[in-house]
Amino acid sequence: MRKIRSYKQLVGRLRQQRLEKGWSQRELAEETGLTQQAIARIEKGEVSPTLLTLFKVIAALDLELTLDQRR
């Protein structure tokens, strides 16, 4: 499991997973109920999605979000 420590890393991981699944931004948009433009803006880091939107994208990409307590 790879730890993500910044928003830039997060959106990069989402894009990487989308590409590994062989999906276009439009296909991910259809799976999540978002627009292709919204997916593109998220991947470019132009917007900070709501948690609900982020959860939709994570679920569609078969990823898991875990939170760890800082030490």
Phi and psi in radians as a Rosetta constraint file:
Dihedral C 1 N 2 CA 2 C 2 CIRCULARHARMONIC -1.697 0.35
Dihedral N 2 CA 2 C 2 N 3 CIRCULARHARMONIC 2.266 0.35
Dihedral C 2 N 3 CA 3 C 3 CIRCULARHARMONIC -1.447 0.35
Dihedral N 3 CA 3 C 3 N 4 CIRCULARHARMONIC 2.350 0.35
Dihedral C 3 N 4 CA 4 C 4 CIRCULARHARMONIC -1.897 0.35
Dihedral N 4 CA 4 C 4 N 5 CIRCULARHARMONIC 2.196 0.35
Dihedral C 4 N 5 CA 5 C 5 CIRCULARHARMONIC -2.005 0.35
Dihedral N 5 CA 5 C 5 N 6 CIRCULARHARMONIC -0.014 0.35
Dihedral C 5 N 6 CA 6 C 6 CIRCULARHARMONIC -2.540 0.35
Dihedral N 6 CA 6 C 6 N 7 CIRCULARHARMONIC 2.802 0.35
Dihedral C 6 N 7 CA 7 C 7 CIRCULARHARMONIC -1.098 0.35
Dihedral N 7 CA 7 C 7 N 8 CIRCULARHARMONIC -0.663 0.35
Dihedral C 7 N 8 CA 8 C 8 CIRCULARHARMONIC -1.044 0.35
Dihedral N 8 CA 8 C 8 N 9 CIRCULARHARMONIC -0.739 0.35
Dihedral C 8 N 9 CA 9 C 9 CIRCULARHARMONIC -1.139 0.35
Dihedral N 9 CA 9 C 9 N 10 CIRCULARHARMONIC -0.689 0.35
Dihedral C 9 N 10 CA 10 C 10 CIRCULARHARMONIC -1.077 0.35
Dihedral N 10 CA 10 C 10 N 11 CIRCULARHARMONIC -0.891 0.35
Dihedral C 10 N 11 CA 11 C 11 CIRCULARHARMONIC -1.184 0.35
Dihedral N 11 CA 11 C 11 N 12 CIRCULARHARMONIC -0.554 0.35
Dihedral C 11 N 12 CA 12 C 12 CIRCULARHARMONIC -1.112 0.35
Dihedral N 12 CA 12 C 12 N 13 CIRCULARHARMONIC -0.701 0.35
Dihedral C 12 N 13 CA 13 C 13 CIRCULARHARMONIC -1.178 0.35
Dihedral N 13 CA 13 C 13 N 14 CIRCULARHARMONIC -0.687 0.35
Dihedral C 13 N 14 CA 14 C 14 CIRCULARHARMONIC -1.091 0.35
Dihedral N 14 CA 14 C 14 N 15 CIRCULARHARMONIC -0.793 0.35
Dihedral C 14 N 15 CA 15 C 15 CIRCULARHARMONIC -1.087 0.35
Dihedral N 15 CA 15 C 15 N 16 CIRCULARHARMONIC -0.775 0.35
Dihedral C 15 N 16 CA 16 C 16 CIRCULARHARMONIC -1.021 0.35
Dihedral N 16 CA 16 C 16 N 17 CIRCULARHARMONIC -0.795 0.35
Dihedral C 16 N 17 CA 17 C 17 CIRCULARHARMONIC -1.138 0.35
Dihedral N 17 CA 17 C 17 N 18 CIRCULARHARMONIC -0.688 0.35
Dihedral C 17 N 18 CA 18 C 18 CIRCULARHARMONIC -1.052 0.35
Dihedral N 18 CA 18 C 18 N 19 CIRCULARHARMONIC -0.793 0.35
Dihedral C 18 N 19 CA 19 C 19 CIRCULARHARMONIC -1.164 0.35
Dihedral N 19 CA 19 C 19 N 20 CIRCULARHARMONIC -0.658 0.35
Dihedral C 19 N 20 CA 20 C 20 CIRCULARHARMONIC -1.105 0.35
Dihedral N 20 CA 20 C 20 N 21 CIRCULARHARMONIC -0.550 0.35
Dihedral C 20 N 21 CA 21 C 21 CIRCULARHARMONIC -1.373 0.35
Dihedral N 21 CA 21 C 21 N 22 CIRCULARHARMONIC -0.168 0.35
Dihedral C 21 N 22 CA 22 C 22 CIRCULARHARMONIC 1.357 0.35
Dihedral N 22 CA 22 C 22 N 23 CIRCULARHARMONIC 0.388 0.35
Dihedral C 22 N 23 CA 23 C 23 CIRCULARHARMONIC -1.671 0.35
Dihedral N 23 CA 23 C 23 N 24 CIRCULARHARMONIC 2.555 0.35
Dihedral C 23 N 24 CA 24 C 24 CIRCULARHARMONIC -1.477 0.35
Dihedral N 24 CA 24 C 24 N 25 CIRCULARHARMONIC 2.945 0.35
Dihedral C 24 N 25 CA 25 C 25 CIRCULARHARMONIC -1.057 0.35
Dihedral N 25 CA 25 C 25 N 26 CIRCULARHARMONIC -0.639 0.35
Dihedral C 25 N 26 CA 26 C 26 CIRCULARHARMONIC -1.114 0.35
Dihedral N 26 CA 26 C 26 N 27 CIRCULARHARMONIC -0.703 0.35
Dihedral C 26 N 27 CA 27 C 27 CIRCULARHARMONIC -1.156 0.35
Dihedral N 27 CA 27 C 27 N 28 CIRCULARHARMONIC -0.710 0.35
Dihedral C 27 N 28 CA 28 C 28 CIRCULARHARMONIC -1.125 0.35
Dihedral N 28 CA 28 C 28 N 29 CIRCULARHARMONIC -0.690 0.35
Dihedral C 28 N 29 CA 29 C 29 CIRCULARHARMONIC -1.043 0.35
Dihedral N 29 CA 29 C 29 N 30 CIRCULARHARMONIC -0.758 0.35
Dihedral C 29 N 30 CA 30 C 30 CIRCULARHARMONIC -1.106 0.35
Dihedral N 30 CA 30 C 30 N 31 CIRCULARHARMONIC -0.666 0.35
Dihedral C 30 N 31 CA 31 C 31 CIRCULARHARMONIC -1.196 0.35
Dihedral N 31 CA 31 C 31 N 32 CIRCULARHARMONIC -0.497 0.35
Dihedral C 31 N 32 CA 32 C 32 CIRCULARHARMONIC -1.804 0.35
Dihedral N 32 CA 32 C 32 N 33 CIRCULARHARMONIC -0.232 0.35
Dihedral C 32 N 33 CA 33 C 33 CIRCULARHARMONIC 1.423 0.35
Dihedral N 33 CA 33 C 33 N 34 CIRCULARHARMONIC 0.212 0.35
Dihedral C 33 N 34 CA 34 C 34 CIRCULARHARMONIC -1.706 0.35
Dihedral N 34 CA 34 C 34 N 35 CIRCULARHARMONIC 3.046 0.35
Dihedral C 34 N 35 CA 35 C 35 CIRCULARHARMONIC -1.600 0.35
Dihedral N 35 CA 35 C 35 N 36 CIRCULARHARMONIC 2.797 0.35
Dihedral C 35 N 36 CA 36 C 36 CIRCULARHARMONIC -1.086 0.35
Dihedral N 36 CA 36 C 36 N 37 CIRCULARHARMONIC -0.645 0.35
Dihedral C 36 N 37 CA 37 C 37 CIRCULARHARMONIC -1.110 0.35
Dihedral N 37 CA 37 C 37 N 38 CIRCULARHARMONIC -0.674 0.35
Dihedral C 37 N 38 CA 38 C 38 CIRCULARHARMONIC -1.127 0.35
Dihedral N 38 CA 38 C 38 N 39 CIRCULARHARMONIC -0.738 0.35
Dihedral C 38 N 39 CA 39 C 39 CIRCULARHARMONIC -1.082 0.35
Dihedral N 39 CA 39 C 39 N 40 CIRCULARHARMONIC -0.781 0.35
Dihedral C 39 N 40 CA 40 C 40 CIRCULARHARMONIC -1.064 0.35
Dihedral N 40 CA 40 C 40 N 41 CIRCULARHARMONIC -0.752 0.35
Dihedral C 40 N 41 CA 41 C 41 CIRCULARHARMONIC -1.180 0.35
Dihedral N 41 CA 41 C 41 N 42 CIRCULARHARMONIC -0.636 0.35
Dihedral C 41 N 42 CA 42 C 42 CIRCULARHARMONIC -1.122 0.35
Dihedral N 42 CA 42 C 42 N 43 CIRCULARHARMONIC -0.848 0.35
Dihedral C 42 N 43 CA 43 C 43 CIRCULARHARMONIC -1.110 0.35
Dihedral N 43 CA 43 C 43 N 44 CIRCULARHARMONIC -0.539 0.35
Dihedral C 43 N 44 CA 44 C 44 CIRCULARHARMONIC -1.432 0.35
Dihedral N 44 CA 44 C 44 N 45 CIRCULARHARMONIC -0.141 0.35
Dihedral C 44 N 45 CA 45 C 45 CIRCULARHARMONIC 1.319 0.35
Dihedral N 45 CA 45 C 45 N 46 CIRCULARHARMONIC 0.348 0.35
Dihedral C 45 N 46 CA 46 C 46 CIRCULARHARMONIC -1.377 0.35
Dihedral N 46 CA 46 C 46 N 47 CIRCULARHARMONIC -0.391 0.35
Dihedral C 46 N 47 CA 47 C 47 CIRCULARHARMONIC -2.338 0.35
Dihedral N 47 CA 47 C 47 N 48 CIRCULARHARMONIC 2.753 0.35
Dihedral C 47 N 48 CA 48 C 48 CIRCULARHARMONIC -1.879 0.35
Dihedral N 48 CA 48 C 48 N 49 CIRCULARHARMONIC 1.891 0.35
Dihedral C 48 N 49 CA 49 C 49 CIRCULARHARMONIC -1.207 0.35
Dihedral N 49 CA 49 C 49 N 50 CIRCULARHARMONIC 2.734 0.35
Dihedral C 49 N 50 CA 50 C 50 CIRCULARHARMONIC -1.154 0.35
Dihedral N 50 CA 50 C 50 N 51 CIRCULARHARMONIC 2.848 0.35
Dihedral C 50 N 51 CA 51 C 51 CIRCULARHARMONIC -1.056 0.35
Dihedral N 51 CA 51 C 51 N 52 CIRCULARHARMONIC -0.687 0.35
Dihedral C 51 N 52 CA 52 C 52 CIRCULARHARMONIC -1.047 0.35
Dihedral N 52 CA 52 C 52 N 53 CIRCULARHARMONIC -0.787 0.35
Dihedral C 52 N 53 CA 53 C 53 CIRCULARHARMONIC -1.114 0.35
Dihedral N 53 CA 53 C 53 N 54 CIRCULARHARMONIC -0.757 0.35
Dihedral C 53 N 54 CA 54 C 54 CIRCULARHARMONIC -1.067 0.35
Dihedral N 54 CA 54 C 54 N 55 CIRCULARHARMONIC -0.742 0.35
Dihedral C 54 N 55 CA 55 C 55 CIRCULARHARMONIC -1.101 0.35
Dihedral N 55 CA 55 C 55 N 56 CIRCULARHARMONIC -0.672 0.35
Dihedral C 55 N 56 CA 56 C 56 CIRCULARHARMONIC -1.067 0.35
Dihedral N 56 CA 56 C 56 N 57 CIRCULARHARMONIC -0.794 0.35
Dihedral C 56 N 57 CA 57 C 57 CIRCULARHARMONIC -1.157 0.35
Dihedral N 57 CA 57 C 57 N 58 CIRCULARHARMONIC -0.798 0.35
Dihedral C 57 N 58 CA 58 C 58 CIRCULARHARMONIC -1.040 0.35
Dihedral N 58 CA 58 C 58 N 59 CIRCULARHARMONIC -0.794 0.35
Dihedral C 58 N 59 CA 59 C 59 CIRCULARHARMONIC -1.123 0.35
Dihedral N 59 CA 59 C 59 N 60 CIRCULARHARMONIC -0.766 0.35
Dihedral C 59 N 60 CA 60 C 60 CIRCULARHARMONIC -1.080 0.35
Dihedral N 60 CA 60 C 60 N 61 CIRCULARHARMONIC -0.557 0.35
Dihedral C 60 N 61 CA 61 C 61 CIRCULARHARMONIC -1.575 0.35
Dihedral N 61 CA 61 C 61 N 62 CIRCULARHARMONIC 0.125 0.35
Dihedral C 61 N 62 CA 62 C 62 CIRCULARHARMONIC 1.016 0.35
Dihedral N 62 CA 62 C 62 N 63 CIRCULARHARMONIC 0.677 0.35
Dihedral C 62 N 63 CA 63 C 63 CIRCULARHARMONIC -1.824 0.35
Dihedral N 63 CA 63 C 63 N 64 CIRCULARHARMONIC 2.985 0.35
Dihedral C 63 N 64 CA 64 C 64 CIRCULARHARMONIC -2.297 0.35
Dihedral N 64 CA 64 C 64 N 65 CIRCULARHARMONIC 2.419 0.35
Dihedral C 64 N 65 CA 65 C 65 CIRCULARHARMONIC -1.894 0.35
Dihedral N 65 CA 65 C 65 N 66 CIRCULARHARMONIC 2.199 0.35
Dihedral C 65 N 66 CA 66 C 66 CIRCULARHARMONIC -2.194 0.35
Dihedral N 66 CA 66 C 66 N 67 CIRCULARHARMONIC 2.596 0.35
Dihedral C 66 N 67 CA 67 C 67 CIRCULARHARMONIC -2.035 0.35
Dihedral N 67 CA 67 C 67 N 68 CIRCULARHARMONIC 2.329 0.35
Dihedral C 67 N 68 CA 68 C 68 CIRCULARHARMONIC -2.052 0.35
Dihedral N 68 CA 68 C 68 N 69 CIRCULARHARMONIC 2.539 0.35
Dihedral C 68 N 69 CA 69 C 69 CIRCULARHARMONIC -1.287 0.35
Dihedral N 69 CA 69 C 69 N 70 CIRCULARHARMONIC 2.383 0.35
Dihedral C 69 N 70 CA 70 C 70 CIRCULARHARMONIC -1.193 0.35
Dihedral N 70 CA 70 C 70 N 71 CIRCULARHARMONIC 2.610 0.35
